[in-house]
Each structure stands twice: as structure tokens, then as C-alpha cells.
């Protein structure tokens, strides 16, 4: 299994592409946002940013020698073996770096979910599983480059696991399961084909990156790359302060996040705007709410404002707006602005369909 190498350009030294960096940081603060899809041409720092994010993530406590990175402080998030050990206080906790696991193109289902010896599994349960990529990625980042070229069947298995937080391996009527919660990050070049709408919807956020056209910034990128190649350690040392500052900011936002609140009026305006824009999936409102709260936490606030919601919508709605096959996922920002203003005035009458969807959404968050 190929783990991403740690020797990568520091995250805070990446020039431009602010929206991409922000979407990655938001997922680092709150993995429940559901990951990010980064669309863009070759050479626009997509892979570089994902690899660099790893160094901003805090170390995690894991059960020693457990292949699933089980959390020693949470019995509900343990595999069967660790759970049994925890009941008799036999758990030993160790620290390790947050895993960042690369999904190789052309990976088979067995490589992803793990291979199961059915005869052994009947007697030994989870011990009979040869762990796969979903085991290694638990409590970390699963990075899929060229996600649009992923085999459909493997994609479905991955998405099921991402949605449930559990990897279930079934062979010949025998089933074993282990925790598999990860931040899903995909990159793709749209010129090489589009993603199925079902796959698109599973990514919490989407950002599009393009080549930078500012001459000074391009010169800066070339200089940075040369300086890093010439002396990676020295370069990393120069970025140490900015990296530590960003790491602390992510950590503080994580701690603040549970205290962040959002008014019912803003919740209603989110649901109403999604209906206005013709967004079919109910996942949209949930992702927008989580993202807006995370944005507020990042800026050190405990109350979500309408700008947080607008920024969250720009990250969460573009890839949920497609109505025709092969249509590029885009969001009309002016239309979004108009709809939000209309609903925030509080005078806009809702039709019965809006009323039902809004009430269902608001009650699901209570």
C-alpha cells in the first residue's frame, strides 16, 4: 500500500489557489463536511496541496498494533478485537501521524476493502481480514487522484464506506466490519471526463482551480519550487512559523466548533435558496450548514452570519446544480445572491413544497 511521502512543499507556502486551500482546511477542522473534489487543469497544485495538508493535521491516538487506527478513547469506534480488549482494560494507546493514504488508479475491490479468508472468518472474525486501503485510511485522509477515472464498482464501495463510516466485507454469507471514517479528497482534470452525479453528490465541497495568469505570482511559484528543490529542509524551516500558526488555527477552530450556533432564520434561508436554485439533493442543506459553522469557527466566532452561509453555498452547491448530462458544474453567483437576499428579508412567502422541505430540514437538525 502506498502512503503519501511526507517530504512535500509546506502548505502555507503554496501560492494562490486560496479557495482550494480554504476547502481543505475546512475539512481538516470538520471531517463531517464530507471531503472535497478539486477540479482543474494539470499543474495547478491540486496534488501538492492535498499532500501538504497532512503536515497541518494533529497527531492521533491509536490502539497499538491495530491495523484500523482504532480510537482508544471511543469503544463505539473500535473494531471487534479492540472492543474486547477495552472491556478488560488491555488497550495500549500510542500517537501517530494522521494517515494520508493514496488510492492507486486501477486498485481492485480486494485492495480497497481488504481480502477475507472465509474459512478463518467463521472462527476468527475480523482477524481473518487482510486489511485494505479503507483500513489504513481510517481517521485520516483518503486521496484519490483522477477520481473521474475510478472504476464504478470500486467507487460505489468507497462511497458506501464514506457515508457509513464503516467498511463491511462480505464473502459467501460471512461478514466482518471495521471502522472507516476518512476525509475523502478527490482531484480530477475535467478534460479527461466527468463524474457521475451520484459520485459528485458524495463530495461535501467542490472547488475549481485554474492556472494563475498573474505574472508576478507565476514567477513566485517558479522561485518557490526551485528553492524547495535546492534545500527542502531549509525551505521547511523558513515556513515553520507560518505552518505552526495555521496548525494552531485549525486546532482552535476544532475546539470552538461544537459551540457554534446558527439561527433558524438562516437555516430556513438555506433550505429556501436550495429550492429556488433547483437543488434536488437534501445533502446540500446539511453540507452547507456544517460548512458555514466551520467557517465561523475558523474565524473564531460562535454565531454563523449570512456571509458564512454564502461562502458555504459557493463551495457546496456548484456540483449539485447539474440538470443535464455532461453539463459543467457551475453556480450562478448573482442568482444565489438574489435568492438569499429575498429569503433573508423574512417577507418571502413559501409555497407548500418549500414549507415541507424547510420544516423537514430544520427538524432533522434539532
C-alpha positions in Angstrom: 0.0 0.0 0.0 1.4 3.4 -1.0 1.3 6.1 1.7 2.0 9.6 0.6 5.5 10.8 1.2 5.8 13.5 3.8 8.6 15.4 2.0 6.4 17.9 0.3 6.3 21.7 0.0 4.8 23.3 3.1 1.0 24.1 2.8 1.4 27.8 3.8 4.0 28.4 1.0 1.6 27.4 -1.8 1.0 30.5 -3.9 -2.6 31.4 -4.8 -5.5 28.9 -5.1 -7.0 30.3 -1.9 -10.4 28.7 -2.4 -8.9 25.2 -2.7 -6.7 25.7 0.3 -9.7 27.0 2.3 -11.8 24.0 1.4 -9.1 21.6 2.5 -8.6 23.5 5.8 -12.4 23.4 6.5 -12.4 19.6 6.1 -9.4 19.3 8.4 -11.3 21.3 11.0 -14.6 19.3 10.5 -14.3 16.0 8.6 -18.1 15.7 8.8 -18.3 18.2 5.9 -17.6 15.2 3.7 -14.4 15.9 1.8 -13.7 18.0 -1.3 -13.5 17.5 -5.0 -10.8 19.6 -6.7 -11.3 20.1 -10.4 -8.6 21.7 -12.6 -6.0 21.5 -15.3 -2.7 19.7 -14.8 -0.1 21.6 -12.9 -2.4 23.7 -10.7 -1.1 22.5 -7.4 -4.0 20.1 -6.7 -2.0 17.1 -5.6 0.6 19.3 -3.9 -2.0 21.0 -1.7 -3.5 17.7 -0.6 -0.1 16.1 0.3 0.9 19.3 2.1 -2.3 19.3 4.2 -1.1 16.2 6.1 1.5 18.3 8.0 -1.2 20.6 9.4 -3.2 17.8 10.9 -2.7 16.9 14.6 -1.3 13.5 15.6 -3.9 11.0 16.6 -4.1 8.5 19.4 -4.5 4.9 18.2 -4.6 1.5 19.7 -1.1 0.0 19.4 -0.7 -2.6 16.6 -4.3 -2.2 15.4 -4.3 -2.1 11.6 -7.5 0.0 11.7 -6.2 3.0 13.7 -8.9 2.4 16.3 -9.5 5.2 18.7 -8.5 4.0 22.2 -10.9 6.6 23.8 -14.0 5.6 22.0 -15.3 2.0 22.3 -18.1 2.7 19.7 -15.4 3.5 17.1 -13.4 0.3 17.6 -13.0 -3.0 15.7 -14.3 -6.1 17.5 -10.8 -7.0 18.7 -10.0 -3.6 20.2 -13.5 -3.5 21.8 -12.9 -6.8 23.5 -9.5 -5.6 24.7 -11.0 -2.4 26.0 -13.6 -4.4 28.1 -10.7 -6.0 30.0 -8.5 -2.8 30.0 -5.9 -4.3 27.8 -5.7 -1.3 25.5 -2.3 0.4 24.9 -2.5 3.8 23.2 0.2 5.3 21.0 0.5 8.5 19.0 0.9 8.5 15.2 0.6 11.0 12.4 -2.8 11.4 10.8 -2.7 8.9 7.9 -2.9 10.2 4.4 -3.5 7.3 2.0 -3.3 7.4 -1.7 -5.7 5.2 -3.7 -3.8 3.9 -6.7 -5.5 4.1 -10.1 -6.8 0.7 -11.1 -7.0 -0.6 -7.5 -9.1 -3.7 -7.2 -12.0 -4.1 -4.8 -9.9 -6.5 -2.6 -7.1 -4.0 -2.4 -9.6 -1.3 -1.3 -11.8 -3.2 1.2 -9.3 -5.9 2.2 -9.3 -9.7 1.4 -11.2 -12.1 3.6 -10.4 -15.8 4.2 -13.9 -17.2 4.6 -12.9 -20.4 6.4 -10.9 -18.5 9.0 -13.5 -15.7 9.3 -16.1 -18.2 10.5 -13.9 -19.0 13.5 -11.8 -15.8 14.0 -14.0 -12.9 12.7 -12.1 -9.7 12.0 -8.7 -11.5 12.4 -9.2 -13.2 9.1 -9.3 -9.9 7.2 -6.2 -8.9 5.4 -6.6 -5.1 5.8 -7.0 -2.9 2.7 -6.8 0.8 1.9 -10.0 1.6 3.8 -8.4 0.2 7.0 -5.2 2.3 6.5 -7.3 5.5 5.8 -9.5 5.3 9.0 -9.3 8.6 10.9 -7.2 10.1 8.1 -7.4 11.4 4.5 -8.2 9.1 1.6 -6.8 10.8 -1.5 -8.0 9.8 -5.0 -6.1 11.4 -7.9 -8.0 11.2 -11.2 -11.2 10.2 -9.3 -13.2 10.5 -12.6 -11.2 7.5 -13.9 -12.1 5.3 -10.9 -13.8 2.0 -11.7 -17.6 2.4 -11.0 -17.7 -0.6 -8.7 -14.8 0.5 -6.6 -16.3 4.0 -6.4 -19.6 2.6 -5.1 -17.8 0.6 -2.4 -15.8 3.6 -1.3 -18.8 5.9 -1.2 -20.8 3.4 0.9 -17.9 3.3 3.4 -17.6 7.1 3.4 -21.3 7.5 4.1 -21.5 4.9 6.9 -18.0 5.3 8.5 -17.7 1.5 8.4 -16.2 -0.9 5.9 -18.2 -4.1 5.7 -16.6 -7.0 3.9 -19.0 -9.8 2.8 -17.9 -13.1 1.2 -20.1 -16.2 0.8 -22.5 -15.2 3.6 -19.7 -14.3 6.0 -19.4 -10.7 7.1 -16.8 -8.7 9.0 -16.7 -4.9 9.7 -14.3 -2.3 10.9 -14.4 1.5 11.4 -13.5 3.5 8.3 -14.0 7.2 8.7 -11.9 9.4 6.5 -11.8 12.7 4.7 -12.4 12.0 1.1 -10.3 14.2 -1.2 -10.5 13.7 -5.0 -8.7 15.6 -7.8 -9.6 15.5 -11.4 -8.9 17.1 -14.8 -12.3 17.8 -16.4 -10.8 17.3 -19.9 -10.5 13.6 -19.1 -14.2 13.0 -18.4 -16.9 13.9 -15.9 -18.1 12.3 -12.7 -21.4 10.6 -12.3 -23.9 12.8 -10.4 -24.2 10.2 -7.6 -20.5 10.4 -7.1 -20.4 14.2 -7.3 -23.0 14.5 -4.6 -21.0 12.4 -2.2 -18.2 15.1 -2.1 -19.1 17.7 0.5 -17.5 20.6 -1.3 -16.1 21.3 -4.8 -13.6 23.8 -5.9 -12.3 24.6 -9.4 -8.7 25.7 -9.9 -7.3 27.3 -13.0 -3.8 28.3 -14.0 -2.7 31.6 -12.4 -2.4 34.4 -15.0 -0.7 37.0 -12.8 3.0 37.3 -14.0 4.4 38.1 -10.5 2.6 35.1 -8.9 3.8 32.7 -11.6 7.4 34.0 -11.1 6.9 33.5 -7.3 5.7 29.9 -7.9 8.8 29.1 -10.1 11.1 30.6 -7.4 9.4 28.7 -4.6 9.7 25.4 -6.5 13.4 26.0 -7.2 14.2 27.0 -3.6 12.4 23.9 -2.2 14.2 21.6 -4.6 17.6 23.1 -3.8 17.1 22.8 0.0 13.9 21.2 1.2 14.9 21.3 4.9 16.0 24.9 4.8 12.8 25.8 3.0 10.7 24.0 5.6 12.5 25.8 8.4 11.6 29.1 6.8 7.9 28.1 6.8 8.0 26.7 10.3 6.3 29.8 11.9 3.5 30.1 9.3 2.9 26.3 9.4 2.7 26.3 13.3 0.3 29.3 13.1 -2.0 27.6 10.7 -1.9 24.3 12.6 -2.9 26.2 15.8 -5.7 28.0 14.0 -7.1 24.6 12.8 -6.8 23.2 16.3 -8.6 26.2 17.9 -11.4 26.1 15.3 -11.9 22.4 16.1 -12.3 23.1 19.8 -14.7 26.0 19.1 -16.8 24.2 16.5 -19.2 22.4 19.0 -20.2 25.8 20.4 -21.1 27.4 17.1 -24.8 28.1 16.6 -26.9 29.1 13.6 -30.3 30.9 13.8 -33.5 29.2 12.5 -33.9 32.1 10.0 -30.6 31.3 8.4 -31.5 27.6 8.3 -34.7 28.5 6.6 -33.0 30.7 4.1 -30.6 27.9 3.2 -33.5 25.4 2.5 -35.5 28.0 0.6 -32.5 29.1 -1.5 -31.7 25.4 -2.4 -35.3 25.0 -3.6 -35.1 28.3 -5.6 -31.9 27.1 -7.3 -33.5 23.7 -8.1 -31.1 21.6 -6.0 -32.7 18.2 -5.7 -30.5 16.5 -3.1 -31.2 17.1 0.6 -27.5 16.6 1.3 -27.0 20.1 0.1 -28.6 21.8 3.2 -26.7 19.5 5.6 -23.3 20.2 4.0 -24.0 24.0 3.8 -24.9 24.1 7.5 -21.8 22.1 8.6 -19.6 24.2 6.3 -21.0 27.6 7.5 -20.5 26.6 11.1 -16.9 25.5 10.3 -16.2 28.8 8.6 -17.5 30.7 11.6 -15.2 28.6 13.9 -12.2 29.2 11.6 -12.7 32.9 12.2 -13.1 32.5 15.9 -16.9 33.1 16.1 -19.6 31.1 17.8 -22.5 32.6 15.7 -22.9 31.9 12.0 -23.7 35.0 9.8 -25.1 35.3 6.3 -21.6 35.7 4.7 -20.6 32.4 6.2 -23.7 30.8 4.6 -23.0 32.5 1.2 -19.4 31.3 1.2 -20.5 27.8 2.2 -23.0 27.7 -0.6 -20.4 28.7 -3.2 -18.4 25.7 -2.1 -21.2 23.2 -1.6 -23.7 23.9 -4.5 -21.9 24.1 -7.8 -21.6 20.4 -8.3 -25.2 19.8 -7.1 -26.7 22.1 -9.8 -26.3 20.0 -12.9 -29.5 19.1 -14.6 -28.2 17.7 -17.9 -25.6 15.1 -18.5 -22.0 16.4 -19.3 -23.0 19.9 -18.3 -20.2 21.6 -16.4 -21.0 22.1 -12.7 -21.3 25.8 -12.1 -23.2 28.1 -9.8 -24.7 31.4 -10.9 -23.5 33.7 -8.1 -25.8 36.6 -8.9 -28.8 34.2 -8.8 -27.6 32.9 -5.5 -27.2 36.4 -4.1 -30.7 37.4 -5.2 -32.3 34.3 -3.7 -30.5 34.7 -0.4 -31.4 38.4 -0.1 -35.1 37.6 -0.9 -35.3 34.9 1.8 -33.4 36.8 4.4 -35.8 39.7 4.3 -38.2 37.4 6.0 -41.2 38.5 3.9 -40.9 35.9 1.1 -44.0 33.6 1.2 -43.1 29.9 0.9 -45.0 27.6 -1.3 -46.2 24.4 0.3 -43.3 22.4 -1.1 -40.8 24.8 0.3 -42.6 24.8 3.6 -42.4 21.0 3.9 -38.8 20.8 2.9 -37.8 23.6 5.2 -39.6 22.1 8.2 -38.2 18.6 7.5 -34.7 20.0 7.2 -34.9 22.2 10.4 -36.4 19.4 12.5 -33.6 17.0 11.3 -31.0 19.3 12.8 -32.7 19.6 16.2 
